[in-house]
Amino acid sequence: MPQLTTRRKKRRTMNEINMVPFIDVMLVLLIIFMVTAPLIAPSVIQLPTMGQAPRQPDQVIQVIIDAEAQIEVREGKAKVATTLAQVASQVLAMQDRIRETQVGNPITAVVISADKSVAYEQVVNVMDALQQGGITRVGLSVNTRR
């Protein structure tokens, strides 16, 4: 009797990933985000405006940070080179000198002028040192020309 040979089909593993369910899920998520995005209200912040101070400062003390991150405190023509640790004490000393020479209670403001190549962290460190030293009125100087 002749031998019957049966052919068996071998199942091979599938090497491809079916992308259709993945694409369906992504399209559903895209539609959900497109529908809900206009419903999310953007946060509204109140920015300060110029001229809100009850009185303009009588004297301005400048804290200048140059390109090499050297700190200098200037009031009028007097200028003193200082370090980050001593900047608050130098400003307070200049404020005391202004109070002694002027009649009444003069308002003094501290303005930080930094070179644009100075790292932002350096400016924040100076602001932090001034605030820890008890100086509450601190501003930043900017160039209005382009």
C-alpha positions as CSV (number, residue, x, y, z in Angstrom):
1,M,0.0,0.0,0.0
2,P,1.3,3.3,-0.9
3,Q,2.3,5.5,1.9
4,L,0.1,8.5,2.3
5,T,2.0,11.5,3.1
6,T,0.1,14.3,4.6
7,R,1.3,17.8,4.3
8,R,1.1,19.8,7.4
9,K,1.1,23.5,7.2
10,K,3.5,25.0,9.6
11,R,2.4,28.1,11.3
12,R,4.9,30.8,11.3
13,T,5.1,33.6,13.9
14,M,3.9,36.9,12.7
15,N,6.7,39.4,12.5
16,E,4.5,42.5,12.0
17,I,2.5,44.5,14.5
18,N,-1.0,45.4,13.6
19,M,-1.1,49.2,13.7
20,V,-4.8,49.7,13.1
21,P,-5.9,49.6,16.8
22,F,-3.1,51.9,17.8
23,I,-4.1,54.4,15.1
24,D,-7.7,54.2,16.2
25,V,-6.8,55.0,19.8
26,M,-4.6,57.9,18.8
27,L,-7.4,59.4,16.6
28,V,-9.9,59.1,19.4
29,L,-7.5,60.8,21.8
30,L,-6.8,63.6,19.3
31,I,-10.5,64.2,18.9
32,I,-11.0,64.3,22.7
33,F,-8.1,66.9,23.1
34,M,-9.5,69.0,20.2
35,V,-12.9,69.1,21.8
36,T,-11.7,69.9,25.4
37,A,-8.9,72.4,24.5
38,P,-11.3,75.4,23.9
39,L,-13.1,74.6,27.2
40,I,-9.9,75.1,29.3
41,A,-9.8,78.8,30.3
42,P,-6.3,80.3,30.1
43,S,-5.1,81.7,33.4
44,V,-5.3,85.5,33.6
45,I,-2.7,87.3,35.6
46,Q,-2.7,90.9,36.7
47,L,0.5,92.6,35.6
48,P,1.7,95.7,37.4
49,T,1.5,99.0,35.6
50,M,3.9,101.9,35.8
51,G,3.1,104.8,37.9
52,Q,1.3,102.9,40.7
53,A,3.7,104.1,43.4
54,P,2.2,106.8,45.6
55,R,5.4,108.7,45.3
56,Q,8.4,108.5,43.0
57,P,11.7,107.8,44.8
58,D,13.9,110.8,45.8
59,Q,17.1,108.9,45.3
60,V,18.0,105.8,43.3
61,I,20.8,103.4,44.4
62,Q,22.1,101.3,41.5
63,V,23.5,97.8,41.9
64,I,25.4,97.2,38.7
65,I,26.5,93.7,37.6
66,D,29.0,93.8,34.8
67,A,29.8,91.1,32.2
68,E,32.4,89.5,34.5
69,A,29.7,89.3,37.3
70,Q,31.5,91.9,39.4
71,I,29.0,93.8,41.6
72,E,29.2,97.5,42.1
73,V,26.9,99.8,44.2
74,R,26.5,103.3,42.9
75,E,24.6,106.3,44.3
76,G,25.1,109.5,42.4
77,K,28.8,109.8,41.8
78,A,29.8,107.6,44.7
79,K,30.5,103.9,43.7
80,V,31.7,101.0,45.7
81,A,32.8,97.6,44.5
82,T,31.4,94.9,46.6
83,T,30.7,91.1,46.9
84,L,27.4,89.3,47.0
85,A,27.6,88.8,50.7
86,Q,28.2,92.5,51.4
87,V,25.8,94.1,48.8
88,A,22.9,94.5,51.2
89,S,25.1,96.1,53.9
90,Q,26.6,98.5,51.3
91,V,23.1,99.5,50.1
92,L,21.9,100.0,53.7
93,A,24.9,102.2,54.4
94,M,24.2,104.3,51.3
95,Q,20.5,104.6,52.4
96,D,21.6,105.8,55.9
97,R,23.9,108.4,54.3
98,I,21.0,109.7,52.2
99,R,18.7,109.9,55.2
100,E,21.4,111.9,57.1
101,T,21.9,114.4,54.3
102,Q,18.2,115.0,53.3
103,V,15.5,116.5,55.3
104,G,12.4,114.5,56.1
105,N,12.0,110.8,55.2
106,P,13.4,110.4,51.7
107,I,12.3,107.4,49.6
108,T,15.2,105.5,48.2
109,A,14.8,102.8,45.6
110,V,17.3,100.1,44.6
111,V,17.7,99.4,40.9
112,I,19.6,96.4,39.6
113,S,21.3,97.0,36.3
114,A,22.9,93.8,34.8
115,D,24.8,93.2,31.6
116,K,22.7,91.0,29.3
117,S,25.4,88.4,29.2
118,V,25.2,87.8,32.9
119,A,23.4,84.7,34.0
120,Y,19.9,85.2,35.3
121,E,20.8,83.2,38.4
122,Q,23.3,85.9,39.3
123,V,20.7,88.6,39.2
124,V,18.3,86.6,41.3
125,N,21.0,85.9,43.8
126,V,21.6,89.7,44.2
127,M,17.9,90.3,44.6
128,D,17.7,87.6,47.2
129,A,20.6,89.0,49.1
130,L,19.0,92.5,49.1
131,Q,15.7,91.2,50.3
132,Q,17.3,89.1,53.1
133,G,19.1,92.3,54.1
134,G,15.8,94.1,54.6
135,I,15.6,96.1,51.4
136,T,12.1,95.9,50.2
137,R,12.0,98.3,47.2
138,V,14.0,96.6,44.5
139,G,13.6,97.0,40.7
140,L,15.2,96.0,37.5
141,S,16.7,98.4,34.9
142,V,16.0,97.6,31.3
143,N,17.1,99.2,28.0
144,T,14.0,100.6,26.2
145,R,15.9,101.0,22.9
146,R,16.2,98.1,20.4
